[in-house]
Amino acid sequence: MSADGAALVRLLQLASPALPVGAFSYSQGLEAAVEAGLVHDAASAGRWIGEVMALSLAGLEAPVAARLLAAWAAGDAAGAARWNDEFLASRETAELRAETVQMGYSLRRLARELAIGEAEALAAMDEVTWPTAFAFVAAAWGLRPADALAAYLWSWLENQVMAAVKAVPLGQTDGQRLLASLGGRIPEAVAHALAVPDEDLANFAPGLALLSARHETQYSRLFRS
């Protein structure tokens, strides 16, 4: 197998829903949006997920992941720690904070068990966020930044669409239509993440923050908070 083929296999492994980090158990406010009637069919689910991708993922999370990829690739543990703290501080609700810390912890443990890279650098952090751990593994495996970011965004998108399939609910065909449509926006988001300067990072998604906060006390729910 070629080097590119081996990297593709690693990329698929990192983006796979089989990765044991618990991503499937979170909806990031989408379930609360269903409860509030804001998301009720495939069209409204597409609008919600697409807006969260544009305002939150492309605006801040993917650019931070890009900076973490660069820091880990350069062996800059201090830089990675700084961006880890920046991302943790950007989480607007207890639910969003708990999600990124739990997923980061799970991937850090997996990296140690699989002897991926110099896991001591992750172990030195008190609370490791999901983009920090993801970028660490991607850099340790030598994945190209643009490819790693595309996998990061695809993994998020797939989880959101599957959450909509369960919570709205939607049919499997509707879910695949959403993945095809929204997945087409990923290359642009990756290009933005790699080019945007630090002073233009933004995470203004008040609807996501409000619905995530509501989900923390929602009486009946499928997803974790």
NORWO-V427752 format. One record per backbone hydrogen bond with DSSP energy under -0.5 kcal/mol. NH is the residue of the N-H (numbers start at 1). CO is the residue of the C=O. Records with the same first field share a line. If there is no record, write none. Layout:
NH = CO  CO
This chain:
6 = 2
7 = 3
8 = 4
9 = 5
10 = 6
11 = 7
12 = 8
13 = 9
14 = 10
15 = 11
16 = 12
19 = 16
21 = 19
22 = 19
25 = 22
26 = 23
30 = 27
33 = 29
34 = 30
35 = 31
36 = 32
37 = 34
38 = 33
39 = 33
40 = 38
45 = 41
46 = 42
47 = 43
48 = 44
49 = 45
50 = 46
51 = 47
52 = 48
53 = 49
54 = 50
55 = 51
56 = 52
57 = 52
58 = 53
60 = 56
61 = 56
62 = 57
64 = 60
65 = 61
66 = 62
67 = 63
68 = 64
69 = 65
70 = 66
71 = 67
72 = 68
73 = 69
74 = 70
75 = 72
76 = 71
77 = 75
80 = 76
81 = 77
82 = 78
83 = 79
84 = 80
85 = 81
86 = 82
87 = 83
88 = 84
89 = 85
90 = 86  87
91 = 87  88
97 = 93
98 = 94
99 = 95
100 = 96
101 = 97
102 = 98
103 = 99
104 = 100
105 = 101
106 = 102
107 = 103
108 = 104
109 = 105
110 = 106
111 = 107
112 = 108
113 = 109
114 = 110
115 = 112
116 = 111
117 = 115
119 = 117
121 = 118
122 = 119
123 = 119
124 = 120
125 = 122
129 = 127
133 = 129
134 = 130
135 = 131
136 = 132
137 = 133
138 = 134
139 = 135
140 = 136
141 = 137
142 = 139
143 = 138
148 = 144
149 = 145
150 = 146
151 = 147
152 = 148
153 = 149
154 = 150
155 = 151
156 = 152
157 = 153
158 = 154
159 = 155
160 = 156
161 = 157
162 = 158
163 = 159
164 = 160
165 = 161
166 = 162
167 = 163
168 = 164
170 = 165
175 = 171
176 = 172
177 = 173
178 = 174
179 = 175
180 = 176
181 = 177
182 = 178
183 = 179
184 = 180  181
185 = 182
186 = 183
189 = 185
190 = 186
191 = 187
192 = 188
193 = 189
194 = 190
195 = 191  192
196 = 192
200 = 197
201 = 198
202 = 59
205 = 203
208 = 205
209 = 205
210 = 206
211 = 207
212 = 208
213 = 209
214 = 210
215 = 211
216 = 212
217 = 214
218 = 215
221 = 219
224 = 25
